[in-house]
């Protein structure tokens, strides 16, 4: 095995965990032969640092035990056959030399094709290996726990192994970040990075440009609990996510122009801070001085930048934000700079471990949710209700996690209050609604930092 797979797990068939054994049996039933290897990529929960990775700022997620697991058999024909243990996801096959990804229809197999295409293009593979693949996922879909990115990462790992190539974890994360954009989502790299760089027992401070991860030891005496709002949100299926990315890009341009910088070269809000050489607190003051709270029309943005509407649409807007007529730049920039500061404070508290660390971290999480709700407007009534219930049930901090507009919350709960917390949240949120009651399975769970992506091979 190449060096990348130093953390692989070699397993004797007789000792395969039940899930792997079941996946193998289903694979044989489906394809008539046994898989040659398995690949796994975890989901993640972001503890703090929402919607700032694509602005260049550090985030603080951890991998969770729920994952995407794929059984793989390389084949001699140039065809990839995909199947899923969940019958809701239909079989798919395609020629490896003709990968087409439909960004207007975010179907499950498109995320696999993103990882596949990313590796193929990176190595310039002319005749990539065909594969039979059977996928099993335990990450709730559209829940804000990164099921889609985990699938992209797992597919990239599968393609790398099947074609006998090697890459570092950082290189893999960066390739998968870029390749997921084939489905039309302009993400920043947090999800893919934690999927590869995660280590059991620690969260990670992820910094970008270049990508690097630092272990963050979480305080003793508290656990993190994930709770689903039971509102699904697929960020590739709506314009919500890309509108926020676009608003941050436009805020970058206007702030740069107002401070006499070469605005055409400024791509992210972090670029403005770095070029000006000021603190995050000073950037918040600059936002208040240079941007107004009222929404900006496309005409006003064009006037500020001295460009035409055609140039705005072709150079700064995405395909699914062309019809957006107003943009909130002040609010988005305020969220990004304040959230970036909260991430660094969260890391500092974890490292220094003061006696009141749990309370301080909880307060930062609460501030984060308020900013997500009021400044970034990426929450929803169900998430706000769930956060309130979690706080009333004993959490010291609670916030939405992931893109928002649905999905999950993450709460910091003192260990001695965990059992009553889980009971109270189930009663107050899930059992108060017939719809949520039907969806409550796997909707509420305590989690701990899990290991990152890996390949498993039968001995």
C-alpha angles and dihedrals in degrees: 000000000000120000095264091069094058088118093051120129116229111204134190110231092237091058099046111134114253094257094053092046091051091048090051092051092049090048092053090048091050102041104020094238139068126266116252096211144353131227128201132193122179131225119235143218118214110221095193137341107075123188094354104099091080087051090059099258132130121260133195115222134146131208118249130214093249109094153158113260122190128189111208140195117181111219135195096237117083093243132111114208115193126194133170131212087223107080090210088074110070126222118264136189135183141168111263090225094055109049112171122179118197106212092186092063114046098203120167097251092056090070090054089049090053092060091042094050093045093058093042092053094043092057096031091235109192097184107023119192118266118232145194108217133184116191130203121184132189097177110103106245121246090007101122091253095110102254091153095050091045088056091049090050093046091049091050091051091047093050092047092053096042091053095045095242131139134214136162118255090250092053091048092050092050093048093049091048091056095041095053087065087073087082089057102257116127098210124168105227107262096115096048094041096054091045090063103027100043119122126197113259100020140074117224134234101214118201125187137215091063104019114237134157129212123195115245116197110215118221123267118244099046138073133201117239124198118208125184119223087208087233109120119216122182105191092203091056098060138040094238096097098042091045089060091047089051093048090053090049092050091047087053091054096047095045090049092049092048091053095047096253126142093266095188090066095046109095106164137032090247089059089062093052093047093048092049092044094222136132126261089253090054090049089057089055091049090052090053091049100043106032129054124223093233115094116266118235120220088248092056092048091051090049093049092050097036094235136124125254088249091055091048092052096044099040108030110021127074123230092261096046097054091102097047107114102189134034131198104221102159094054096045094049092047090054094047097050094043093045091049088055091049091054092055091046090050090054092046093053092048091051096046094040099202118191091259095045095125093053093046093049091047091054091052091052091051091050089050093055092048089053092047090050100042107024103029096027093212097130128087135208093266093052092048091050092048092050090051092049092049091052092047089049095058108280114140090206135013134175143156114270128205125016093327130211084113132341123091146334125219119213133189108224129183107246094236090056097047100101096047090042092056092046094048094047092049091052098043100041112020103031092045091068128052091210094049092043089059090051099041096103108113089356097116125041143142113238141192132199110285134196124271133249119312145162121245121204130188113237 
